[in-house]
Amino acid sequence: MQVTSIIIPTFNGLNLLQECVASIRRHTSVPYEIIVVDNGSQDGTLEYCHRERLKLVAIPINRGFPVACNYGLHIATGNALMLLNNDTLATPNWLDNMLRALYSSDDVGIVGPMTNYASGRQQIQEPYTNINEMVAKYNTPNPAIWQDTTRLVGISLLFKRELLDQIGFMDERFSPGHFEDDDFCYRTRLAGYRLLIVGDCFIFHHGSASFHKKGYEAVQALLQQNRQKFIDKWGVDPHTFME
């Protein structure tokens, strides 16, 4: 049976996590498992996960997004694997449409949705109004509006287990976060796979909720630091393929 493992890293984001999980349960019709990876939250997240019988990895301190993703990937049982931000909301047909795109061709490595808040081509062009209007516009199955791209934003990355076996896990040098998604996409492309924007899937994104807690200057410093780590690793500037 085809199962999708949905891995959700979180840190002191209980309200967002509750909404995210509820939306997945409401709008997902295909088999799935939810794995919450908690980065040392002190807001009742662990109690909530136990109460809701969610698969849980509890890290005692905040080790960042890439590390949390890897913990989740290590215990995932699914054929398809998704890394999902806790500040997102699933919508009708979301996973069905993304899986259809992922398995449309053997050379598709990773797929990602359209959203209201992202850098690059995945952000919708019209002003965001409400989820219902966006779903009505985007979530009707239509492979004609899938788009090849050179990068996908890490708010929601869906890929096959075979890809993970081939290119490996998230690079933890980018912890606590930023550019680990670009690195994962870059390795995917080097392995000969395509990246697809699933134009017939919209999910809502609150937008960088955890990083906003750090303050603007701290986030900008982290962005520059991790951009340089990417350049040092690959010899290319990730901004050159940020469409």
N, C-alpha and C positions, 0 to 999 in steps of 0.2 A: 504493500500500500504506500502511495506517495504521501509523505508527511513533510510539512514545513516547520522547521524550528525557528521561532521568532525570539531573538535574543535582545533584551532591553536592559542596557546599563542604566543605573540611576544613582543619584547622590542627593539626599535631602530634598527629594521632589515628589513626596507622597501624593499630593493632590493631582499633579500631572500624571503620575503613574496610574493612579486609580482611573482617571479619565481615559488614558491610553488603553489599558487592559479592558475596560468596559466597552470601548469602541471596537476592539478586536473581536471580543465575544459576540457583539451585536451584529457585526458585518462580515464575519468570516464563515463561509459555508464549506470550505475544503478542510481536510484533516490538518491539524496543527498542534504544536505545543508551545507554551510560553515559558521562557527561561528569564527570570529577573536576576541580574547580577548587581548586588548592592555594594557600593563603595564606602561602607562605614557610616551609613545614615543614622541620625539620632532623632528621627521624626516619626517613628512608628512604622516605617517601611517593612521591617522584618515581621512584625506582628500582622500587618496586613497580608503579606505574602503567605504566611502560615495559615491565616484565617481563610484565604481564598484558595488554598491548596495549590499554589503556584510552585513550579520548579524553581529553586532558589540557590544561588551561590552568594554567601555572605562574606565579603572581604572586610577585615576589621578596620582598615584605614582606606582613605581615598587614594587609589593608585592610578586613577585616570581612565579615560575612555578606551584606549587600545587594549590595556591590560584586562579590563572588564570584559570586553568583547571576546578576548582569547579564552578566558575562563568559561564563558558561555559556550563558545564553539567546542571546547574540549568535552563537554558533557551532552552536546546536542545529539539527538538521534535521527534527525530528519534527513531526507534525501536532498531537500532544498534548504538553504540556510539564509536567514535574514538578520541583519543588524539594524535595529530600529531605535531611534531616539525616543526617550520617554516623554518628550513634549510634542508628540504627534497624535493625530486622531485618524483611525482607519475609517473608511467610507464604503458604501455598498459596491460590491464587485472588485474591490481593490486588489485582493490577493489572487483571485481568479484571473484577472487581466494581466497582472504581473507574471504569474506562472506561465500563462499562454505565451507571453513574449519570451520568457527565459528559455522555454523548451521549443521555440519555433525553429531553432537551428542549432546544430552541434557547436558552431563557432561563437555562439552568444555566451559571454562569460558572466556579466553582471547586468542587471536591469535596475532602474530606479524610476520613481513616479514624478509627475508634475506636482507642484506645491505652490503655496502662496508666499513662502519665505525661504529663499535659497539664493546662493550665488550662481550665476551662469544660466544656461538655457532651460533649466528645470523650473524656474520661476515663471508663473503665468504672466502674460503680458497685460491683461485687463486688470483693473482694480478689483481687489478681493471684496466680495459682498458677504456671502454666507456659504456654509458648506453645501446646503441643498442646491443652490444655484450652480456651484462649481461642479458638483456631482452630476447634475443634469447635463451640463455642457461637456464634461470630460469622460465620464465613466461608462459610456456605452461602448461595447467592444468594437474596436476599429483598428486593425493592424496597419492600415494605411498611414496612420499618424504616429507610428513608432519612428524614432530618429536615432541614427548612429551618432555617437559623440566621443570625445576624447577623454571626458571625465564625468563622474557622477558624484553628487554630493552625499556625504555619509549619513544623512538623516534617515535613509532607508536604502539599504543595499541588499539585493536578493541574488543569490548565486547557487550553483550546484555544488554538491559535496566534492565532485571530481575536481573542480577548480581549486578548492582548499587543499586537496591532496597534492595538487601539482605545484601551486605557488606558495603554500604555507600560510601562516597566521598573520595577523596584524603586526606591524613592526612597532615594538614597544618603546623604541627610542623616541617616538613622537608623543609619549605621554607627557602631560595629562590629556593632550589632544590638539588637533589641527594638523592637517597634511597627512595624517595616517590614511585617510580615505583616498587622497591623491596618490599616495604610495601604493596602496592596494590596487587601485585602478591601473596605475602605470605598469605594475608587475603583470596584471592580467593582459594588458595589450602586448607586452613583451613576449608573453607566452602564446600569442597568436589569436587571442580571443577579441571579440567585439564587445562594446558597451552600448546598451540601448536605453534611451529615454522612452518610457512607456507613456505615450501621449494620451492613451485612453485610461489613465489612472490618476486621480487627484487624491492626495492626502493633505490634511491640514497640519501646519507646523507653527507652533507658538514662536519659536525662533531663539536659539542660543540661550536657553533659560539658565543653564548651569554656569556658562561662562560670563553671563551678565553679572553674576554675583561677585566676580573678581574685580570689576572696575575696568574702565576703558583703557587706561594706560597699561595695566597688567596684561590685558588681552592682546593689545598691539605688540607688546614686547614678546609675548609667547608666539604670536604669528610670525614675527620676524625671525625669532630663534629657530622655529621649526621649518620655516621656509629655507633657512640656511642649511639645516640638517638634510633636507631633501636635495639641495644643490650639491652638498658634500658627498652624498651617497650616490647620486646618479650623474652628476656633471651637467645637469640641465635645470633651468629655472621652471618650477611648476606653473608660474604665471604665463609661460609661453603656450600652454595648452588649456588654459582656463577660458573656455568659450563663453 
